[in-house]
Structures are given as C-alpha cells and as structure tokens.
Amino acid sequence: GLGSLVGNALRIGAKLL
C-alpha cells in the first residue's frame, strides 16, 4: 500500500544522504 511506498522512499532517501 501507500505506507510501503512511503517507507521505501524514506529508505532510498536515507541511502542517498
């Protein structure tokens, strides 16, 4: 669901940072 997408985005953002 959306929660999964949001969590995925946060993980990717954390990796970029």
N, C-alpha and C positions, 0 to 999 in steps of 0.2 A: 504493500500500500504506500501511501504518501510518506508515512513515517519512515519506511525503509529507504525511500529515495532521499529524504532529508538526512538521515543518518549517513547514507553513502556519501552525499555531498560534503558533509562535515568531515568525514574521514579523509576524503580526497583533499579538501582544503587544508587539513592539518598536515598531510604529507607534503603539500606544496610549501607550506610555511616551515 
